[in-house]
Amino acid sequence: MISVQASLVVPCTGTAAVTVDLKIAGASVLLAPISLTSAEAARAAVVATISTSALTVGQELEVVITASAGTGAVGEGLLVTAIIDEDPV
């Protein structure tokens, strides 16, 4: 896996937040989940730090999304991109 990033088309307001995690077999492959808050502009990608980059044939990636309204409005239009390099060796 080369990179993982996420953004919102409409950002959160107030203390609302959306977190995005990427898991394989229930375990996160990210050092920490991506947190999208009111600090990010619309469509501004937040790039994750990958802790486990190796994938094997047949593994499924699960995107886990958690939204918290807090004292604002949760953003809309979540975009998640995972770039994976297939090494045929």
Phi, psi and omega in degrees: 000134184263312180203158176223133178215159180215154176206169177239139176293317175244115184291162175293159174237161179059226181262011179296152180208151173236127176248145182231127176234152178239125186234152171234123180053040176084354181252135180293143174258002180256148177298321175209148177300153175284132179246122179251117184234189178291348179287340181266137177284166177303132178062015177278112184288135173253123184266134180272159171264124183273129178261333178230108185259344183280133176237152175240162181303133175090352179288142178254137176265133179245125176266122181251120184244131177234129180242136178228122183285331182052233179252024182220206179244136178290138179298169182230157175074059181291131176240125179234131179234128173239123179258121184238131179257117179274118180259107186284007183293000000 
